[in-house]
Amino acid sequence: MRKLGFVDWVFALVAVAIVVGGAIALVRPSSGPAHSLHQQAAVAPASHSDGLSEVEGGYRFERVVMPESRGTAVPVAFRILGADGKPVTRFLDNQTKQMHFFVVRDDMHVFRHLHPTLNGDTWHITADLPDGGAYRMFAEFIPMDTKDPRHPVVLGVPFSLAGDTSLVPVPAPDANARTATGYSVTRVDEPAALPLLNERKLRFAIRTPDGAPVESLEPHLGANGHMTGFHTMLLSATHLHPVEPLGAPLINGELTFRSAFAERGEYRLFLEFSHGGRLHTAAVTVAVQ
């Protein structure tokens, strides 16, 4: 057999490098944008996580009036621009509203869910913002030509308010919560930690102030309830969808939501429901691993 010379060894080493490099390319995850988890979550059947940018899906949030100071009726005005740069003024109804608008402070101790009104091509709202600090606002809507009405577009814009700020740490994950109106809300599904990018059903047992299970709920935004979650570090928004149809009795006072989370970490979930002629809000922290 011929003895391998120097050139033969060079070609052999090159061939080995090509084979090894190809194998690595086959098993290595493809690179993508920094928010690739969101892109993967876009195929999840029940939830959508976004609001990290003021531009998404060809739509852009245009600031008109931004909050400048604390107050009980701070004005906010904005436009939603389409891919052609012109204002878009008609969207599909999403739980009875064309536009859902949220404001959260970065410590999750200020949460507002509002519904702006359209004047010409501009959306207007006033918000109760009692304290200073770093905030983020979200505009959530479903385009008329959407291919999946379960996944709204969510545009997020940061802002800050000067002045004294009483920051409070985000509560650790806990199954128990209480509304300001005295209702208790307890998460009863297992396990406590939620899987990343997998659909799960979250079950919450709702009790009246006297401890009785809520037998049924009154309509709120055309459903049994509304839930929005915010990543406590990224401030991305996640919309969760109720399972029980409107008017259906609640077994043992339990209300169920479909969920799918796009990032690891902790989320603060805000559950809104109507009972006894009043709107109640409970906040629960969950961990996603």
Phi and psi in degrees as a GROMACS rama.xvg file:
@    title "Ramachandran Plot"
@    xaxis  label "Phi"
@    yaxis  label "Psi"
@TYPE xy
-69.7486  139.094  ARG-2
-75.3655  133.183  LYS-3
-69.8221  130.658  LEU-4
-92.2009  -176.767  GLY-5
-61.623  -44.1982  PHE-6
-63.8342  -39.3859  VAL-7
-60.1779  -42.1618  ASP-8
-64.3485  -37.9256  TRP-9
-61.6183  -47.8192  VAL-10
-63.4251  -37.3787  PHE-11
-63.9066  -43.5724  ALA-12
-65.3261  -38.717  LEU-13
-62.7197  -42.6996  VAL-14
-61.8181  -43.3469  ALA-15
-61.6549  -41.6685  VAL-16
-62.3711  -39.4036  ALA-17
-64.9437  -43.9912  ILE-18
-63.0613  -46.3933  VAL-19
-64.0932  -42.5632  VAL-20
-62.4695  -39.6441  GLY-21
-65.3891  -39.9928  GLY-22
-63.3357  -41.5376  ALA-23
-63.5456  -40.3302  ILE-24
-62.9773  -32.0961  ALA-25
-71.328  -36.2448  LEU-26
-96.266  -16.7179  VAL-27
-77.1473  135.597  ARG-28
-61.9233  141.66  PRO-29
-66.7243  142.877  SER-30
-76.0815  157.682  SER-31
-161.999  -171.446  GLY-32
-63.0013  166.209  PRO-33
-60.9474  -30.1028  ALA-34
-100.62  44.9457  HIS-35
-64.9025  -27.6716  SER-36
-62.3657  -36.9702  LEU-37
-63.0129  -40.1097  HIS-38
-64.5167  -38.6176  GLN-39
-65.6812  -38.0631  GLN-40
-69.1317  -17.6397  ALA-41
-61.8206  -20.3903  ALA-42
-93.2836  -2.37722  VAL-43
-63.5398  141.968  ALA-44
-75.0691  -15.2317  PRO-45
-129.379  -13.2243  ALA-46
-144.541  164.665  SER-47
-144.524  132.992  HIS-48
-119.155  122.272  SER-49
-162.626  -155.297  ASP-50
90.8519  9.93456  GLY-51
-83.8751  -6.98677  LEU-52
-141.875  154.483  SER-53
-86.9015  2.01572  GLU-54
-129.302  129.412  VAL-55
-161.683  139.257  GLU-56
58.0125  28.6763  GLY-57
86.9241  1.42259  GLY-58
-109.706  149.158  TYR-59
-137.468  139.323  ARG-60
-85.1787  120.213  PHE-61
-108.407  119.859  GLU-62
-70.9804  133.156  ARG-63
-117.199  -54.6772  VAL-64
-131.194  121.279  VAL-65
-109.349  151.957  MET-66
-59.4293  135.059  PRO-67
-120.118  -17.3578  GLU-68
-154.962  164.564  SER-69
-72.5597  157.56  ARG-70
166.166  174.039  GLY-71
-87.8217  -17.0149  THR-72
-141.997  65.7018  ALA-73
-78.7981  123.791  VAL-74
-76.0361  142.496  PRO-75
-136.766  136.223  VAL-76
-142.418  142.194  ALA-77
-157.547  163.979  PHE-78
-122.536  153.276  ARG-79
-107.743  115.898  ILE-80
-98.7295  140.193  LEU-81
-87.6203  -174.929  GLY-82
-62.0807  -25.3598  ALA-83
-87.1712  3.06605  ASP-84
82.9317  2.70339  GLY-85
-98.3636  149.056  LYS-86
-62.9043  139.702  PRO-87
-104.737  129.716  VAL-88
-122.684  5.54663  THR-89
-136.993  127.288  ARG-90
-132.569  166.267  PHE-91
-68.3186  149.135  LEU-92
-68.8886  132.51  ASP-93
-125.064  104.849  ASN-94
51.2109  53.4094  GLN-95
74.3252  -1.3523  THR-96
-125.612  141.688  LYS-97
-72.3894  -33.8835  GLN-98
-135.041  124.643  MET-99
-105.537  137.33  HIS-100
-130.036  127.085  PHE-101
-122.305  147.231  PHE-102
-131.227  127.934  VAL-103
-132.992  143.883  VAL-104
-88.0825  157.119  ARG-105
-67.4248  -14.9756  ASP-106
-95.783  5.23467  ASP-107
66.7807  14.0383  MET-108
-97.2092  2.09703  HIS-109
-127.323  120.597  VAL-110
-135.897  128.319  PHE-111
-132.306  132.412  ARG-112
-120.582  112.833  HIS-113
-129.742  169.943  LEU-114
-134.517  101.406  HIS-115
-65.966  158.04  PRO-116
-107.368  148.728  THR-117
-96.5213  126.231  LEU-118
-123.974  103.765  ASN-119
71.4382  -115.594  GLY-120
-112.128  14.8668  ASP-121
-124.127  134.659  THR-122
-90.2827  135.14  TRP-123
-125.12  145.051  HIS-124
-159.005  155.645  ILE-125
-119.14  143.677  THR-126
-128.258  144.071  ALA-127
-84.8421  106.655  ASP-128
-124.006  89.5747  LEU-129
-80.7395  -10.3016  PRO-130
-139.792  158.115  ASP-131
-77.7259  179.903  GLY-132
128.617  -174.49  GLY-133
-93.808  129.768  ALA-134
-127.554  169.397  TYR-135
-142.078  136.292  ARG-136
-109.668  149.7  MET-137
-131.098  134.634  PHE-138
-111.788  121.21  ALA-139
-117.903  128.033  GLU-140
-155.324  161.746  PHE-141
-115.432  115.252  ILE-142
-59.3476  150.631  PRO-143
-61.3452  -33.4349  MET-144
-99.7971  22.3836  ASP-145
-63.1488  149.271  THR-146
-94.3665  -10.5713  LYS-147
-145.524  94.3736  ASP-148
-66.1834  -9.1043  PRO-149
-76.6107  -16.6289  ARG-150
-114.699  94.6159  HIS-151
-73.1438  162.907  PRO-152
-83.5451  133.916  VAL-153
-126.941  117.116  VAL-154
-107.421  132.71  LEU-155
-121.15  141.007  GLY-156
-136.439  126.677  VAL-157
-82.6707  153.927  PRO-158
-157.356  166.239  PHE-159
-138.383  152.764  SER-160
-121.079  131.504  LEU-161
-76.2864  162.613  ALA-162
115.796  175.021  GLY-163
-58.9675  137.662  ASP-164
-129.718  125.436  THR-165
-99.5266  80.0071  SER-166
-73.3627  138.972  LEU-167
-126.786  134.082  VAL-168
-57.5857  144.345  PRO-169
-63.5226  128.935  VAL-170
-58.6395  144.055  PRO-171
-67.9724  160.978  ALA-172
-52.3418  131.047  PRO-173
-154.197  140.447  ASP-174
-78.6267  -13.9017  ALA-175
-111.592  140.609  ASN-176
-147.395  162.662  ALA-177
-140.31  138.836  ARG-178
-81.4751  163.568  THR-179
-66.1153  -15.3469  ALA-180
-95.0756  4.62661  THR-181
96.5036  -0.419734  GLY-182
-78.1977  144.923  TYR-183
-103.238  141.432  SER-184
-129.13  122.956  VAL-185
-126.475  126.491  THR-186
-77.2973  126.257  ARG-187
-116.992  1.36378  VAL-188
-85.0547  164.074  ASP-189
-131.518  156.705  GLU-190
-77.5834  172.444  PRO-191
-66.1547  -43.0523  ALA-192
-82.6547  135.081  ALA-193
-97.1205  146.516  LEU-194
-78.6137  149.089  PRO-195
-75.4844  133.632  LEU-196
65.0034  12.6965  LEU-197
-112.984  137.916  ASN-198
-69.4012  134.182  GLU-199
-137.302  156.744  ARG-200
-106.288  124.292  LYS-201
-99.9078  129.04  LEU-202
-114.889  132.008  ARG-203
-125.675  123.814  PHE-204
-88.9006  122.914  ALA-205
-107.434  129.239  ILE-206
-123.82  142.164  ARG-207
-71.7946  169.017  THR-208
-56.7934  -25.1935  PRO-209
-90.1371  6.53556  ASP-210
91.5563  1.29021  GLY-211
-81.7245  139.024  ALA-212
-62.4992  139.993  PRO-213
-73.6079  121.881  VAL-214
-79.405  -33.6429  GLU-215
-158.131  162.613  SER-216
-118.696  155.002  LEU-217
-86.1179  157.162  GLU-218
-60.487  133.445  PRO-219
-134.093  111.572  HIS-220
56.8508  39.4822  LEU-221
73.7882  16.4913  GLY-222
-147.051  178.111  ALA-223
-72.6193  -17.9176  ASN-224
179  175.444  GLY-225
-138.161  135.807  HIS-226
-137.187  132.371  MET-227
-130.518  135.842  THR-228
-114.377  150.316  GLY-229
-131.499  128.439  PHE-230
-64.1355  128.403  HIS-231
-71.9031  -16.0507  THR-232
-105.373  -46.1262  MET-233
-83.4821  -24.4615  LEU-234
63.7688  31.1666  LEU-235
-79.4588  153.803  SER-236
-107.168  142.781  ALA-237
-133.574  125.185  THR-238
-97.0984  127.898  HIS-239
-109.091  144.258  LEU-240
-109.883  131.137  HIS-241
-69.9814  146.82  PRO-242
-91.9491  -49.3537  VAL-243
-66.6376  129.53  GLU-244
-67.7816  154.525  PRO-245
-57.0741  131.439  LEU-246
91.3705  -13.3128  GLY-247
-71.9386  140.884  ALA-248
-65.747  147.486  PRO-249
-95.7061  121.661  LEU-250
-72.8965  119.307  ILE-251
56.3854  28.4383  ASN-252
71.7836  20.7113  GLY-253
-97.9258  133.042  GLU-254
-114.606  133.578  LEU-255
-113.757  141.162  THR-256
-129.509  140.364  PHE-257
-82.1619  140.665  ARG-258
-142.537  152.479  SER-259
-155.739  118.919  ALA-260
-106.062  138.887  PHE-261
-96.7116  -14.7914  ALA-262
-133.432  147.818  GLU-263
-71.1742  156.448  ARG-264
124.996  -160.284  GLY-265
-107.717  143.875  GLU-266
-121.885  143.206  TYR-267
-102.758  117.729  ARG-268
-101.181  130.789  LEU-269
-112.131  110.802  PHE-270
-98.2116  124.496  LEU-271
-114.997  132.389  GLU-272
-149.1  157.435  PHE-273
-114.492  130.927  SER-274
-157.182  140.085  HIS-275
64.5885  27.3967  GLY-276
77.2789  12.5399  GLY-277
-132.579  154.355  ARG-278
-93.6535  131.763  LEU-279
-121.118  145.476  HIS-280
-131.325  128.403  THR-281
-123.107  144.779  ALA-282
-120.519  130.675  ALA-283
-130.935  136.922  VAL-284
-98.2447  132.743  THR-285
-126.552  155.02  VAL-286
-107.751  138.179  ALA-287
-118.086  127.338  VAL-288
